[in-house]
Amino acid sequence: MMRPARLAVGVVSAGRVGSVVGAALSRAGHTVVAASGLSSASVRRAEQLLPDVPLLPPDEVARRADLVLLALPDDALAGMVRGFVATGSLRPGQIVVHTSGAHGIDVLAPAAEAGALPLALHPVMTFTGRAEDLDRLAACSVGVTAAEGDEAAWNVGEALTVEMGAEPVRVPDEARALYHAALAHGANHLMTLVADCAELLREAGIAQPERVVAPLLSAALDNVLRHGDRALTGPVARGDLGTVRKHLTVLAERGPDIVPSYRALAKRTLARGDAAGLLDSSAAAELTELLSDPADPADPAEGQQKQ
């Protein structure tokens, strides 16, 4: 794998992701020559993770850099790239990298037309913007996307990833949307699910719910990553109709906002468990009827009731 030469890196901007990735590139031997950041949080992160790096307007950051790191919200990327091209801030031979999971390299097309090498490097982790993220980055995967057929570009993206201590994973440009949807569904919705779990336990009078559920959730995550659907457990996977009915009843009384997500996830658990052969057909049919939402006209069980 080719190793990029020592590069002058410009970070746009010094948010939670940009400051950490910039610091990781600096630790790998590159030089962060400038960063942008206006908020007090960005300035503080830059002081901690990118010490002595001047904070400049984004166009000036791009002009100073061999590698322009765009760590921006998804919807801000296209406009920033067009602005760089319009102001002549990019030059041929630069590497322009974004860290968005949702975008491939199409969003960098104006930069590519200006002669820059476009890359998408998406770290598969959540960021706090603190120093401990550097160690987490060194243990995570990075979704790498480059132009189809440009093996040299793929190699550059992979080499930068390896230099930061992470593991490169090639993600074809056309697969980026599905790739990102999968990660968001797993990570973001997991956080919502765990927060709902803790909230219900507090409602039940449990003083330290996070401490109570941490071993259970850690074991569940480890089991599913190791064993897939064979690790499914709980009342749905066992076909315990009475227990699921009790859950729906008490949630309707004490946590009505959570009932729709409980139904939806229980139905997905049922579908996966049924496909894995964990339930007999009669138990699966009874659970399907119980979990159907009578208020949803699109629900198959509701449609059957009307026939």
N, C-alpha and C positions, 0 to 999 in steps of 0.2 A: 504494500500500500504506500502510495506516494505521501510524503510529508510536506505540508505547505511551508514555504519560507516564512521567516519571522515577519509578521504583518503588523502594520499600524491599524488598530481597530478603533472605529467610531461607534459609539452606542447611542441609538435613538429608540427609546429613551431609557433613563435610569430608573425604571419601575422595578417591580418585584422580580420580573424575569430578566430584563436587560442588565440590571446591576449584577446579578448572580452569574449570568452567562459571560458577561464582560470580565468579571473577576476570575472565572474559570479559564478563559482564554489568556488572561494575564498570567495566571499561575502556570499555564502551559508554555509560557515563554514569549507570547506575543505582547505588544505594547498598546495599551489603551491610551490613545492620544487625545480624545475628547469625548464628551457625552452631553446629552441634552436632558434637561429636567427643570420644570418650573415649580412644581408643588414642593411644599416644605418636606413631605415624605421622601420625594425623589432626591432632594438635596441632601437629606440626612443619610439615605442609603448610599449615595455617591461618596459621601465623606467616609462612611464606614467600609464600603467594599471597593471603592475606586479612589483611594486617597491620592491627592495631588493631581487628579485628572480635571482639567478645566471644563466648566459647564458653559456650553455655547449654543447658539441657535442651531436647529437641525441641519440647515443647509451648509453651515460652516463645519459642522461635525463631519458631514459626508465629504466635503472637499478635502479634509485632512487625512481621510482614511484610505487604506488599501482594502480593508474589509469593513463594509457598512452593515452593522447589526441592527435590524429593525425589530424591536421588541414592542410592538404597538397593538392596540385593540384591533380585532379582525377588520372592522368596518373603516378603520383609519388608514389601513395599509395602502390601498390603491391611490388615494388622494396624495399621500406623502410621496409615493414613488413618482407620480405624475409631476408633483411640484419640484422634486429634485431634477427631473429631466428638463422642465420648463426653465429652471434657473441655472442650468448648466452645472449643477453640483456634482454630477457623476461623470466619470471618464472611462474610456475603454481600458480594460484590464482589471478594473476593480471587481471585487467579489461582493455581491449584495445578498445578504442572508436575512430571511425573516424567521420568526419563531412560532408563527401561528400554526395550530394543528388543522384548522378548517381550510386553509388555503394551500394550494400547490404552488407551482412557479408561474402560473398564468398571470397572477397579480403583479409579478415582477417583469412582465413583458416590455414595458417602456424602458426599463433599465437594461434589459437584454438588447433591445434595439439600439441603445446608446453604447453598446460594446461591453457591458458588464457581464459577469458570470452570475446567473441567478441560482440560488439554493434555498431550500426550505429545510430548516433543522428544528424539529419540535421535540423538546424534552418531555418525556412521558412521566410527569410528576406535577405536584402542586407546589407553589412557591409562596414563601412567607416574606422573601426579601431580606432574610437575615443570614448571618454567616453559616449557620448549620446547613443551609441549602446547598452549599458547595460540596459537602460530603454526600448529601443525597443525590446531587447531580452525578457524582462519580459512580453511583451505584444504579443508575437508571438507564433506560433505553432512550434513544433519540430517533424519531422518525425522519429519515433523510429522503428528500426528493430533489432530483435534478432532471435536466432535459433528457428525454428518451433518446437512447443511442449515444449520448455523450459520456462515455465511460470515464474520461478524465474528470469531468465535473462530479460524477458520483464519487470518485475516489477522493476528491478534495473534501466533499461533505463528510465522508466516512472518516477521513484522516483528522479533520477538525474535531469530530465527535470523540474519536479514540484519544486524542490529545487531552480532552477534558476529562478522561477517565470513564466515559459512558460507552454504551454498546450501540453501534449503529444498526438500524433496521431499515431496509429499503422499502419505501412506500411509493408505488407508482402514482403518477400525478392524478390519473383518473380515479384512484381509490381514496384520495385524501378525505373527501366528504364522508364516506362510509367509515373510514378509519377513525375520524374525529368523533363521529356520532357514537361509535362503539365506546370510545374512551370516556366521553362525556356521560353517556348512559351509565357506565360502570362507576366512575369516580364521583361525579356530581350528585347523581341520584342516590348513591350509597351514603353520602354525607347527609342528605335530606332524610333518608330512611333511618339512619342512626340517631339523628336529632329528634325525629318523631318518637323513636323507641325510648330515648331518655326522657322526653316530655311525658309520655304515658306512665313511665315508672315513677316519676315525681308525682303525677296525679294519683298514683296508687300508694303514695306515702313513703317511697324509697328515698332515703336521704342522699345517697351518693350513687345515682344510677350509672354513671360512667364507669365507676369502679366495679359495679356488679356485672355489667355486660361485657367489659373488655375481654376477659378470657373466652367467653362464649363467642363473641364476634371474631376474635382472632383465630379461634379454632375453626369456625365456619368458613372463614376466608381461606385458611390453609387447606382445609379439606376439599373445597370446590376447585381450587387451583391444582390440587394433586389428582383428584378423582373425578371431577366433572359431575354429571348428573347422578352418578352412583353415590355421591355424598349427600344427596337430598334427604332431609329428615323433617320431623315435625308433623302436625296433624293432617296437613294436606297430603303430604307424601305417604302417610300411613292410611289415608282414607277415613280419618276420624271425623265423621259428619257432625256428631254432637258437639265436639270441641270447637269446630269452625263456626257452628251456629252460635255458641256461647260468645265467641270472639265478636261476631258481627253484632250481637245484641248489646254487649257491654260497650263496644266502640260507638254504637249509635247513641248511647246515653252519655258517655264520658269523653269521647273523642270523635265527634261526628265529622270533623274536617279530614280525618285520616281514613274513614270508611272507603272512599273511592280508591285510594292507593292500595289499601289492604285487599280489596276485591281484585284490582287489576293484577297485583303481584301474586296473589293466591291463584288466580286463573293461569298466569304464566308458569307458576310452580306446578300446577296440576297438569298443564300441557307437557312440560318437560318430564315430569314424573311418569305420566302415562306413556310417553314415547319411549322412556327408558325401561318400561315394563314393571314399574314399581307398584302399580295399582291394578286391581281387577276391573273389568269393564263396568260392573254394576256400581262400584264405589265411585268410579270416575264420572259416571252419568249422574249420580246423586249429587256429587260435589259441583258439577257443572250447573245443575239446576239451582242449587243453593247460592252459588256465587254470582249468578246472573243478576243484573241490575234491572228491576222491573221498570225503572224510569228511562231506560235506554232502548229506543226502538230498534237499534241496530244489533242488539244482543241476540245471538242465535236462540237462546232458551226462551226469550220473550217472544220471538217470532213463532216458535213452536207452540207456545201457549195460545197464541191467537188463531192458530190454524184449526 
